[in-house]
Amino acid sequence: MKDILTRDDIILLVDSFYTKVKEDELLAPKFQHLDWPKHLPTMYNFWSSMLLGEQSYQGNPFQKHLPLSINAHLFDRWLKLFTQTVDNHFSGSKADETKSRAQSIAGVWQHKMGLMN
């Protein structure tokens, strides 16, 4: 397997991940309101900015997720699906960085939401 090196790799990661999210019994209800054609390019930009230095993302992802009433169990499920998606498609230092960043994001957000001590 190859590493995450291009925007096309990011698109594969994001599309594959959200396919799993849309089918997941716990996560799907939290994301059913999304305008997917609008949301997916935003996620491509977010992860391309995080991993490839594109600086294509503008916004505050934390604020946008606050109204979703996400609990610690849902964060665990999100992280598990995300990590599985990375592992199913990629291998290498950037793939490891991607999983580490996702874990960091989940931890910081849970802390900000008061879900962690």
C-alpha positions in Angstrom: 0.0 0.0 0.0 1.1 3.5 -0.7 1.3 6.5 1.7 -1.0 9.6 1.7 0.9 11.9 -0.7 -1.6 13.7 -2.9 -5.0 15.4 -2.9 -6.4 12.4 -4.7 -5.3 10.3 -1.8 -7.1 12.6 0.6 -10.2 12.3 -1.6 -10.0 8.5 -1.4 -9.6 8.7 2.3 -12.5 11.1 2.9 -14.9 9.4 0.5 -14.1 6.0 1.9 -14.5 7.2 5.5 -17.8 8.9 5.0 -19.2 5.9 3.1 -18.6 4.0 6.4 -20.1 6.8 8.4 -23.3 6.9 6.3 -23.7 3.1 6.9 -22.8 3.2 10.6 -25.8 2.8 13.0 -24.4 5.1 15.6 -22.8 7.8 13.4 -25.2 8.0 10.4 -28.0 9.8 12.4 -25.6 12.5 13.4 -24.6 13.2 9.8 -27.9 12.6 8.0 -28.6 16.4 7.7 -25.4 17.1 5.8 -25.4 18.4 2.3 -22.8 15.9 1.1 -21.9 17.6 -2.2 -21.0 20.6 -0.1 -19.5 18.9 2.9 -17.1 16.5 1.1 -15.0 19.2 -0.6 -14.8 21.0 2.7 -13.3 17.8 4.2 -10.9 17.4 1.3 -9.7 20.9 2.0 -9.4 20.3 5.7 -7.3 17.2 5.4 -5.3 18.5 2.5 -4.5 21.6 4.6 -3.6 19.4 7.7 -1.5 16.8 5.8 -0.3 18.4 2.6 0.1 22.0 3.7 -2.3 23.2 1.0 -3.9 26.0 3.1 -7.2 25.4 1.2 -9.4 25.1 4.4 -11.0 28.1 5.9 -13.3 27.7 8.9 -13.8 26.6 12.4 -14.6 22.9 12.4 -15.1 22.7 16.2 -17.9 25.3 16.2 -19.7 23.4 13.3 -19.7 20.2 15.3 -20.9 21.5 18.6 -24.6 21.3 17.7 -24.3 17.6 16.9 -24.5 16.5 20.6 -21.6 14.0 20.2 -20.7 12.0 23.2 -17.4 10.1 24.0 -18.8 6.8 22.6 -19.4 8.5 19.3 -15.9 10.0 19.3 -14.5 6.5 19.9 -16.6 5.1 17.0 -15.6 8.0 14.7 -11.9 7.4 15.5 -12.2 3.6 15.0 -13.8 4.0 11.6 -11.3 6.7 10.6 -8.3 4.6 11.7 -9.7 1.5 9.9 -10.2 3.6 6.7 -6.6 4.8 6.8 -5.3 1.3 7.5 -7.4 -0.2 4.6 -6.0 2.2 2.0 -2.6 3.5 3.2 0.6 2.7 4.9 3.6 4.9 5.8 4.6 7.9 7.8 1.9 10.2 6.4 -0.8 7.6 7.1 0.6 7.3 10.7 0.5 11.1 11.0 -3.1 11.1 9.7 -4.2 8.7 12.4 -2.3 10.6 15.1 -3.8 13.9 14.0 -7.3 12.4 14.1 -6.7 11.0 17.6 -5.4 14.5 18.7 -8.5 16.2 17.2 -10.8 13.8 18.9 -9.0 14.3 22.2 -9.0 18.1 22.1 -12.6 18.3 21.0 -13.7 15.9 23.8 -11.8 18.0 26.3 -13.4 21.2 25.0 -16.8 19.6 25.2 -16.3 18.5 28.7 -16.3 14.8 27.9 -12.9 14.2 29.4 -11.4 15.2 32.7 
